[in-house]
Amino acid sequence: MALFLSDSVIVKFVYELKTMTQRPLDAIHLTDLMHGRGINVRYLGGITKSLEENQEKNHNYAVCLSAIVTRAAKQVFKQYIIDIPSQQLGAAIAHFLNCYHGEIERQKSSSGENGLANG
């Protein structure tokens, strides 16, 4: 079964993603497409690696990468939130989402290169 999946089903799915026959809008749609073909999400890394060659032009690569990062963040969040007292839960969630969606502020250094802002 695993050979059929990796040699046939996943190869066909990757081809559809490369040729843009399938254009998942987000990670949920992507996992629905994968599950519809019998592909477990654990194969997402390999699928993403197969799409890597033309990543700057490929919307599907960005969706796959986004799904991987989001799933990883979910695991980190579960560990982060487990010991937070209920009174501080709202602030902890806001802090985590700020870290996850925030940007690093950069400033020009004296040498003209970008560097991390102090503070």
LINMOUR-V925007 format. One record per backbone hydrogen bond with DSSP energy under -1.0 kcal/mol. NH is the residue of the N-H (numbers start at 1). CO is the residue of the C=O. Records with the same first field share a line. If there is no record, write none. Layout:
NH = CO  CO
This chain:
5 = 1
6 = 2
7 = 3
8 = 4
9 = 4
10 = 5
12 = 8
13 = 9
14 = 10
15 = 11
16 = 12
17 = 13
18 = 14
19 = 15
21 = 16
22 = 16
30 = 26
31 = 27
32 = 28
33 = 29
34 = 30
35 = 31
36 = 32
38 = 35
39 = 34
43 = 40
44 = 41
47 = 43
48 = 44
49 = 45
50 = 46
51 = 47
52 = 49
55 = 52
62 = 58
63 = 59
64 = 60
65 = 61
66 = 62
67 = 63
68 = 64
69 = 65
70 = 66
71 = 67
72 = 68
73 = 69
74 = 70
75 = 71
76 = 72
77 = 73
78 = 74
79 = 75
80 = 76
81 = 77
84 = 81
88 = 85
92 = 88
93 = 89
94 = 90
95 = 91
96 = 92
97 = 93
98 = 94
99 = 95
100 = 96
101 = 97
102 = 98
107 = 115
109 = 113
112 = 109
115 = 107
117 = 105
